[in-house]
């Protein structure tokens, strides 16, 4: 059988990888998934094969309106918070208040983050820096990558001490050598709801619907939670 193609926000990578094996075992269908910043995945939809699409709730609603996903196929995966990460073994940092976050960012030797133009967390983090008055001060310490998982993978490989990362909690939990220091303080909190849906251009819509069902099923509630998704 032909593989099932998926375009997905990087925030859902851990969850998809966690259930991929079970899906293949149960349905004998291989998954070919691409992960990245939501904006990049949205752009790829126009010219890439896609059976399953995972984007933010707002983006999926827009896709329903323009006819690029099947309206009755959309199902929410859950809510994802945006957090701050440190390397495993590094001293913990306090990011619980705007003042503590400011101090932690100023003390960081480098700040790893996803694309500041196309990713949910990257766009938001730049707004946080602007509100804290740190955008210019920390500009030369920002280290953006295509998505949060790539940014944190590079951060984990670095031998430089005092690094900080900011991306969505699901990506922080995914990467070995990285630990969650805490969510952004309430004043800057970002909770993003992600939704899975079947693409209108799907060549295997029935199989795509089965995968969406598995991702969102009650049986996978513990898996979603362990991957960083919170109930809506």
C-alpha positions in Angstrom: 0.0 0.0 0.0 1.2 3.5 -0.7 2.5 5.5 2.3 0.4 8.1 4.1 1.8 11.6 3.7 1.6 14.1 6.5 2.5 17.8 6.9 2.7 18.7 10.6 3.6 21.5 12.9 6.7 20.6 14.8 4.7 20.8 18.0 3.1 17.5 17.2 6.3 15.6 16.2 6.6 13.8 19.5 3.0 12.6 19.5 3.1 11.4 15.9 6.3 9.5 16.5 4.8 7.9 19.6 1.8 6.4 17.8 3.4 5.9 14.4 4.5 2.3 15.1 1.1 1.3 16.5 -0.6 2.7 13.4 1.7 0.8 11.1 1.3 -2.4 13.0 -2.5 -2.1 13.1 -3.2 -1.0 9.5 0.0 -2.0 7.7 0.5 1.6 6.4 3.7 3.5 6.5 3.7 7.2 7.5 5.9 9.7 5.7 5.7 12.8 7.9 7.3 16.2 7.5 7.6 18.5 10.5 8.3 22.2 10.7 7.1 25.7 11.5 3.4 26.0 10.9 3.8 28.7 8.4 6.3 26.6 6.4 3.9 23.6 6.5 1.0 25.7 5.4 3.1 26.9 2.4 4.1 23.4 1.5 0.5 22.2 1.3 0.1 23.9 -2.1 2.7 21.7 -3.8 3.4 18.7 -1.6 1.5 15.4 -1.3 -0.6 15.5 1.9 -3.1 13.1 3.4 -3.0 14.4 7.0 -2.4 18.0 8.1 -1.7 19.2 11.6 -1.6 22.9 12.2 -3.0 25.3 14.8 -6.7 25.4 15.3 -7.0 28.8 13.6 -5.0 27.6 10.5 -7.2 24.5 10.1 -10.3 26.6 10.4 -8.9 28.8 7.6 -8.1 25.7 5.5 -11.7 24.5 6.0 -13.0 27.8 4.7 -10.7 27.7 1.6 -11.5 24.1 0.9 -8.0 22.6 1.4 -9.1 20.2 4.2 -12.3 18.2 4.8 -14.4 20.0 7.2 -15.9 17.0 9.0 -12.4 15.5 9.5 -10.9 18.1 11.9 -10.2 16.9 15.4 -8.3 18.8 18.2 -5.2 17.2 19.7 -5.0 19.4 22.7 -3.4 22.6 24.0 0.3 23.2 24.0 2.0 25.8 26.2 5.2 27.7 25.3 8.1 27.2 27.7 11.8 27.9 28.4 14.4 25.2 28.2 17.9 24.6 29.6 20.4 21.9 28.9 20.3 18.8 31.2 22.7 19.3 34.0 22.8 23.0 33.8 21.5 25.1 36.8 17.8 25.6 36.9 16.5 29.1 35.9 13.5 30.9 37.3 11.1 32.2 34.6 7.9 32.4 36.7 7.6 36.1 36.5 8.4 38.8 33.9 11.2 40.0 36.1 12.7 36.5 36.5 12.4 35.9 32.8 14.2 39.1 32.0 17.0 38.2 34.4 17.3 34.7 32.9 17.4 36.0 29.4 20.0 38.7 30.2 22.2 36.1 31.8 22.0 33.6 28.9 25.0 33.3 26.7 22.8 32.3 23.7 19.0 31.9 23.1 17.8 29.2 20.8 14.4 29.5 19.2 12.3 28.5 16.2 11.8 30.7 13.1 10.7 34.1 14.2 8.5 34.6 11.2 6.8 31.3 10.4 6.6 29.4 13.8 4.0 29.9 16.5 6.5 30.1 19.3 9.1 32.1 17.4 6.7 34.9 16.5 5.4 35.0 20.0 8.8 35.0 21.6 9.8 38.0 19.6 6.7 39.8 20.9 7.7 38.9 24.4 11.2 40.3 23.9 9.7 43.5 22.5 7.4 43.9 25.5 10.3 43.3 27.9 12.4 45.9 26.1 15.0 43.3 25.3 14.7 42.9 21.5 17.7 45.1 20.6 19.8 44.2 23.7 19.6 40.5 23.0 19.6 40.5 19.2 23.1 39.2 18.8 22.4 36.3 21.2 19.4 35.0 19.3 19.9 31.7 17.5 16.9 30.9 15.3 16.4 27.7 13.4 13.7 26.4 11.1 11.7 24.9 14.0 11.9 24.4 17.7 13.1 20.7 17.6 16.0 21.7 15.4 16.9 24.6 17.6 16.9 22.5 20.8 18.8 19.7 19.1 21.6 22.2 18.2 21.4 23.6 21.7 21.8 20.2 23.2 24.9 19.5 21.1 26.6 22.8 22.0 29.3 22.7 24.7 28.7 26.4 25.5 27.4 26.9 29.1 24.5 29.2 30.0 22.3 28.6 27.0 18.5 29.0 27.0 15.8 27.9 24.6 12.3 29.0 24.1 9.7 27.0 22.1 6.6 24.9 22.6 6.6 22.5 25.5 6.0 19.5 23.3 9.3 20.2 21.4 11.2 20.7 24.7 10.0 17.3 26.0 11.0 15.6 22.7 14.7 16.4 22.7 17.3 14.5 24.7 19.7 16.6 26.7 17.1 19.3 27.2 14.9 20.0 30.2 11.9 22.2 30.7 12.7 25.1 33.1 9.1 26.3 33.1 6.3 27.8 31.0 6.4 31.5 30.1 5.1 33.6 32.9 1.3 34.2 32.9 1.6 37.7 31.5 3.2 36.2 28.4 1.5 32.9 28.4 0.8 31.3 25.0 -1.5 28.3 24.8 -1.8 27.0 21.2 -4.5 24.4 20.2 -3.4 22.0 17.5 -5.8 20.2 15.2 -5.4 17.3 12.9 -7.5 17.0 9.7 -7.7 15.1 6.4 -6.4 17.1 3.4 -8.9 17.7 0.6 -6.2 16.5 -1.8 -5.6 13.2 0.1 -5.2 10.1 -2.1 -6.0 7.9 0.9 -8.7 9.8 2.8 -10.0 6.7 4.7 -6.5 5.8 6.0 -5.9 9.5 6.8 -9.1 9.6 8.9 -7.9 6.4 10.7 -4.7 8.1 11.7 -6.5 11.3 12.9 -8.8 9.1 14.9 -5.8 7.3 16.5 -4.1 10.5 17.4 -7.2 12.0 19.1 -8.7 8.8 20.6 -9.3 8.5 24.4 -6.9 5.5 24.3 -4.1 7.9 23.5 -4.9 10.4 26.2 -1.9 9.4 28.4 0.4 9.5 25.4 -0.8 13.0 24.4 -0.2 14.2 28.0 3.2 12.7 28.2 4.1 14.5 25.0 3.0 17.8 26.3 -0.5 18.2 25.1 -3.1 19.4 27.7 -6.8 18.9 27.5 -8.7 21.8 26.0 
